[in-house]
């Protein structure tokens, strides 16, 4: 995923898709983050969130 570029209005940008850890860190505690877990890898997502909580909360 990290190697895939984002698109805007149908054109490829220079921005890359953020990894979950980056998306959790970016708001710096200023917003509520709501994760909708509909993947077969829920355990991995939950582990990342728990690790983030230990370091940043």
C-alpha positions in Angstrom: 0.0 0.0 0.0 2.8 2.4 0.9 4.0 2.4 -2.7 0.7 3.3 -4.3 0.2 6.9 -5.1 -3.0 8.8 -4.3 -5.2 10.3 -7.0 -7.2 13.5 -7.1 -9.7 14.3 -9.7 -8.5 11.3 -11.7 -4.9 12.4 -11.8 -2.0 10.7 -9.9 -0.5 12.9 -7.2 3.0 12.8 -5.5 1.3 11.8 -2.2 1.5 8.2 -1.0 -1.1 6.2 1.0 -0.5 6.6 4.7 0.1 3.5 6.8 -2.2 3.1 9.9 0.6 4.2 12.3 1.1 7.4 10.3 -2.7 8.1 10.2 -2.9 7.7 14.0 0.0 10.0 14.7 -0.8 12.8 12.2 -3.8 14.3 14.1 -1.7 14.7 17.3 -4.7 14.0 19.6 -6.7 16.8 18.1 -9.5 14.7 16.6 -11.4 11.5 17.3 -10.4 8.6 15.1 -13.1 6.1 14.2 -11.8 2.8 12.7 -14.4 0.6 11.0 -13.0 -2.9 11.2 -14.4 -5.0 8.4 -11.2 -6.8 7.4 -10.0 -10.3 7.9 -6.9 -8.8 9.7 -8.7 -7.2 12.6 -6.2 -8.6 15.2 -3.3 -6.8 13.4 -5.2 -3.5 13.3 -6.1 -3.8 17.0 -2.5 -4.6 17.9 -1.3 -1.4 16.1 -3.9 0.7 17.9 -2.9 -0.7 21.3 0.7 0.0 20.6 -0.1 3.5 19.5 -2.2 4.0 22.7 0.7 2.9 24.9 3.1 5.4 23.3 0.9 8.5 22.7 -1.9 8.5 25.3 
